[in-house]
Amino acid sequence: MGARRSRGADRRRPAQRSAFAGTGSLTAVAASQTMASRMALPDGSQLFIGDGGLETVMIFEEGFELPEFASFTLLREEAGRSALRRYYEGFLAIAAEYGTGYTFDPPTWRASEKWGAALGYSPAEIADLNREAVAFAREVCERAAGEVPVSITGTIGPEGDGYSPESFLSAAEAEEYHARQVAVFAAEGVDMICGLTMTYVEEAVGIVRAAAAAGLPVSVSFTVETDGRLPSGEPLREAVERLDAETGGAALYQMINCAHPTHFAADLAGEEAWLGRIGGVRANASRRSHAELDEAQELDSGDPEELGAEYAALEPRLPDLRVVGGCCGTDQRHVASICAHLA
């Protein structure tokens, strides 16, 4: 599928776009409604959905180039903004249909200073793009289908590679690095912070501390390899428990993303307390490993119906499951299937 260093992206454009546009009738539903969404946190009182593989949809379905997998660059052109609007409206329509909330993750996963510099943006320009992304999220929500509870989330990605970290920040270094993006989000009034695709615990600790210092609720999501361990080699259970131990349990909940359910389902057994801290799952469509996805030239979108059934099998193991969605290779079909199976 070619999703290297991304929560859903590939450096290479496919030779041929997929036939699935991914928004169609769902966007029509969203466009036909004008009621504003309600702002709310995924506090466990009801199920929330997230979106899918934003970057894979933009590359494979919409045909955009995403240098450094930076979807925030789409905000700078009308064609990109239109594609993003269709994308998010589709998921809001699913939330309206199934009566769920929606965690609105603006396209800011790569909008931190290091990745911005790689694209030629100054720190001030990156800050402006984060502000623009939050404003765009609010604009889309104003057109949302029905009174969908929405949490506008300041979305943060790793400082380094999203699959194979080449260096490791200390918790203090990670807090200092991510605090700059968190500060922009706090000033813009986001509802919460979410760190996605974390590959080692220290960076996750830094994000939680930065969000707590800014007075914002926060969730952090780890990615795992096919053996259920983080790319750093740490078992998922140890990572979850250590994050809580080193932050005083400050995260609202923790998540798993950018891995197929078969990569971690076996580790979610028993009734240990740490399982109650996994409040969200945003899985890949493909069963392939990160290394295999890195080498693949074509999108592997898996089987949406099968993925929905796998989420239903996970649900009894996760007593505080409150957010479900997709990651690499997933689109509206997958998230609608997940909702149907959990309904």
C-alpha positions in Angstrom: 0.0 0.0 0.0 3.0 2.3 0.4 2.2 4.0 3.6 5.7 4.8 4.8 6.1 7.4 7.6 2.4 8.2 7.5 -0.9 7.5 9.2 -2.1 6.8 5.6 0.3 8.0 2.9 2.9 7.1 0.2 5.7 9.0 -1.3 4.8 7.6 -4.7 1.6 8.4 -6.6 -0.1 5.3 -8.0 -0.1 4.7 -11.8 -3.9 4.6 -11.8 -6.4 6.0 -9.4 -8.8 3.7 -7.7 -12.4 3.6 -9.0 -13.8 4.4 -5.6 -14.2 8.1 -5.0 -15.0 7.6 -1.3 -17.5 10.5 -0.8 -20.4 10.2 -3.3 -23.8 9.8 -1.7 -22.4 10.5 1.8 -21.4 14.0 0.7 -24.8 14.5 -0.9 -26.3 13.7 2.5 -24.0 16.2 4.2 -24.6 18.9 1.7 -28.4 18.6 2.1 -28.2 19.4 5.8 -27.4 22.7 7.4 -27.7 22.2 11.1 -24.6 23.0 13.1 -22.7 20.3 15.0 -22.3 20.3 18.7 -18.9 20.4 20.3 -18.2 17.6 22.7 -15.4 15.4 24.0 -15.2 11.6 23.5 -15.6 11.1 27.2 -17.1 7.6 27.0 -20.7 8.7 27.1 -21.2 7.7 23.5 -19.3 6.3 20.6 -17.3 8.6 18.4 -15.8 7.9 15.0 -12.6 9.3 13.6 -11.8 9.5 9.9 -9.8 7.1 7.8 -6.5 7.1 5.9 -6.5 10.8 5.0 -3.3 10.7 3.1 -4.1 7.5 1.2 -7.4 8.9 0.1 -5.8 12.1 -1.0 -3.1 10.3 -3.0 -4.8 7.3 -4.4 -8.4 8.5 -4.6 -8.0 12.2 -5.3 -4.6 12.0 -7.1 -2.7 14.6 -5.1 1.0 14.7 -4.5 1.8 15.0 -0.8 5.5 15.9 -0.3 6.7 14.5 3.0 3.2 13.2 3.4 2.0 16.6 4.5 -1.7 16.9 3.9 -1.7 20.4 5.4 -0.3 21.6 2.1 -3.7 21.0 0.5 -5.1 23.9 2.4 -3.2 26.3 0.2 -5.1 25.4 -3.0 -8.8 25.4 -3.7 -8.8 22.0 -5.3 -7.1 20.6 -2.2 -9.6 22.4 0.1 -12.5 21.0 -1.9 -11.1 17.5 -1.7 -10.6 17.8 2.1 -14.1 19.2 2.5 -15.6 16.2 0.6 -13.5 13.8 2.7 -14.5 15.2 6.1 -18.2 15.7 5.1 -18.4 12.0 4.2 -17.4 11.0 7.7 -19.7 13.5 9.3 -22.5 12.0 7.3 -21.6 8.6 8.7 -21.7 9.9 12.2 -25.1 11.5 11.6 -26.4 8.2 10.1 -25.3 6.0 13.0 -25.8 8.5 15.8 -22.2 8.8 16.8 -19.9 11.7 17.6 -16.9 12.6 15.4 -13.3 13.5 16.3 -12.4 16.0 13.6 -8.7 15.6 13.0 -7.5 18.6 10.8 -4.7 17.8 8.4 -2.0 18.8 10.8 -0.3 15.4 11.4 2.8 16.8 9.6 2.4 20.4 10.6 5.2 20.7 13.1 8.3 22.7 12.7 10.7 20.0 11.6 8.5 18.7 8.9 7.6 22.2 7.9 11.2 23.1 7.5 11.7 20.1 5.2 9.1 21.7 3.0 10.6 25.2 3.2 8.1 26.7 5.7 9.3 28.9 8.5 8.0 28.3 12.1 5.7 31.3 11.7 4.3 29.9 8.5 3.7 26.5 10.1 1.9 28.2 13.0 -0.3 30.0 10.5 -1.1 26.7 8.7 -2.1 25.1 12.0 -4.4 28.1 12.6 -5.8 27.8 9.1 -6.5 24.0 9.6 -8.5 24.6 12.8 -10.5 27.4 11.0 -11.1 25.0 8.1 -12.4 22.4 10.5 -14.9 24.8 12.0 -16.0 25.8 8.5 -16.7 22.2 7.6 -18.6 21.6 10.8 -20.9 24.5 10.1 -22.1 22.6 7.1 -22.3 19.3 9.0 -25.1 16.8 8.6 -27.4 17.0 11.6 -26.4 17.8 15.2 -23.3 15.6 15.3 -21.3 15.9 18.5 -17.8 17.0 17.3 -14.5 17.2 19.0 -12.1 19.4 17.0 -8.8 17.8 17.7 -5.3 19.3 17.5 -3.7 16.5 15.6 0.0 15.9 16.2 2.3 13.4 14.5 5.7 12.1 15.5 8.8 14.3 15.3 10.5 11.6 13.3 9.6 8.6 11.1 6.1 7.2 11.8 7.2 3.6 11.2 10.8 3.4 12.1 12.2 6.1 14.4 15.7 7.1 13.5 16.3 8.9 16.7 14.6 9.1 20.1 13.7 12.2 21.9 13.7 12.3 25.7 10.4 13.1 27.3 11.6 16.6 28.0 12.8 17.1 24.5 9.5 15.8 23.1 7.5 18.1 25.4 9.6 21.1 24.2 9.2 20.2 20.6 5.5 19.5 20.5 4.6 22.3 23.0 4.9 24.8 20.1 2.2 23.2 18.0 0.1 22.6 21.1 0.3 26.3 22.0 -1.1 27.3 18.6 -4.0 24.8 19.0 -4.7 26.0 22.5 -4.9 29.6 21.3 -7.3 28.5 18.6 -9.6 26.9 21.1 -9.4 23.2 20.0 -11.4 20.8 22.1 -8.5 18.4 22.7 -5.0 17.2 21.5 -4.3 13.8 19.9 -0.9 12.4 19.2 -1.1 9.8 16.5 1.3 7.0 15.3 3.6 7.2 18.3 6.5 4.8 18.0 8.0 5.0 21.5 6.9 6.0 24.9 9.1 9.1 25.6 7.5 11.1 22.8 4.0 10.2 23.9 4.9 11.3 27.4 6.1 14.6 26.0 2.9 15.2 24.1 0.7 14.4 27.2 2.8 16.8 29.3 2.7 19.6 26.7 -1.1 19.3 26.4 -1.6 19.1 30.2 0.5 22.3 30.6 -1.7 24.0 28.1 -4.8 22.9 30.0 -6.1 20.7 27.2 -7.5 17.1 27.3 -5.3 14.7 25.3 -5.2 11.3 23.9 -2.2 9.4 22.5 -2.1 6.6 20.0 0.6 4.0 19.6 1.4 2.1 16.4 2.6 -1.5 16.6 4.3 -4.0 14.3 2.9 -7.4 13.3 4.1 -8.8 16.6 2.1 -6.3 18.7 5.2 -4.4 19.8 5.9 -0.8 19.2 8.5 -0.1 16.5 10.8 0.7 19.5 10.4 -3.0 20.5 8.4 -2.3 23.7 5.3 -4.4 24.3 2.0 -2.5 23.9 1.0 -3.3 27.5 4.2 -1.9 28.9 3.9 1.2 26.7 0.4 1.9 27.9 1.2 1.4 31.5 4.4 3.4 31.4 2.7 6.3 29.7 0.2 6.5 32.5 2.9 6.0 35.2 5.0 8.8 33.9 2.2 11.3 33.4 -0.1 10.5 36.3 -2.7 9.0 34.0 -3.2 12.4 32.5 -4.3 11.2 29.1 -8.1 11.1 28.6 -7.6 7.7 26.9 -5.0 5.9 24.8 -5.4 4.4 21.3 -3.9 2.1 18.7 -3.5 3.2 15.1 -1.7 2.3 11.9 -1.8 -1.4 12.4 -4.2 -4.2 11.4 -6.4 -5.7 14.2 -4.6 -9.1 13.6 -1.4 -7.5 14.6 -2.5 -6.7 18.2 -5.8 -8.6 18.9 -4.0 -11.5 20.6 -2.5 -9.0 23.1 -5.9 -7.7 24.1 -6.8 -10.7 26.2 -7.9 -11.1 29.8 -9.3 -8.5 32.2 -6.2 -6.5 33.1 -6.6 -2.9 34.0 -4.5 -1.6 31.2 -7.1 -2.7 28.6 -9.5 -0.2 30.1 -7.1 2.5 29.0 -7.4 1.6 25.3 -10.2 4.0 24.4 -9.7 4.0 20.6 -8.7 1.9 17.6 -7.9 3.3 14.2 -6.7 0.3 12.2 -5.1 -0.2 8.8 -7.1 -1.8 6.1 -4.2 -4.1 5.1 -2.7 -7.0 7.1 0.7 -6.2 5.7 3.6 -5.2 7.9 5.0 -1.7 7.9 8.0 -2.9 5.9 5.7 -4.5 3.3 3.6 -1.4 3.1 6.7 0.6 2.6 7.6 -1.4 -0.5 4.2 -1.8 -2.0 3.3 0.2 -5.2 -0.5 -0.1 -5.0 -3.1 0.6 -2.5 -4.2 -2.3 -0.3 -7.7 -1.4 0.9 -8.4 -4.8 2.4 -12.0 -5.9 2.9 -14.3 -3.3 4.6 -16.8 -5.9 5.7 -14.1 -8.0 7.2 -12.5 -5.1 9.0 -15.9 -4.2 10.5 -16.3 -7.7 11.8 -12.8 -7.6 13.3 -13.7 -4.4 15.2 -16.8 -6.1 16.5 -14.6 -8.9 17.8 -12.4 -6.4 19.6 -15.2 -4.5 21.3 -15.7 -7.0 24.2 -12.0 -6.9 25.0 -11.9 -3.1 25.4 -14.4 -2.0 28.1 -13.8 1.7 27.4 -13.8 1.7 23.6 -15.1 5.1 22.7 -13.4 6.1 19.4 -13.2 3.9 16.2 -12.0 4.8 12.8 -9.4 3.9 10.2 -5.9 4.5 9.2 -3.8 3.5 6.1 -6.0 2.3 3.2 -9.3 3.0 4.8 -12.0 5.3 3.7 -15.8 5.9 4.3 -16.6 2.3 3.3 -14.5 0.9 6.1 -15.7 3.3 8.8 -19.4 2.8 7.8 -18.8 -1.0 8.0 -17.3 -0.6 11.5 -20.3 1.4 12.6 -22.7 -1.1 11.2 -21.0 -4.0 13.0 -20.8 -2.1 16.3 -24.4 -0.9 16.0 
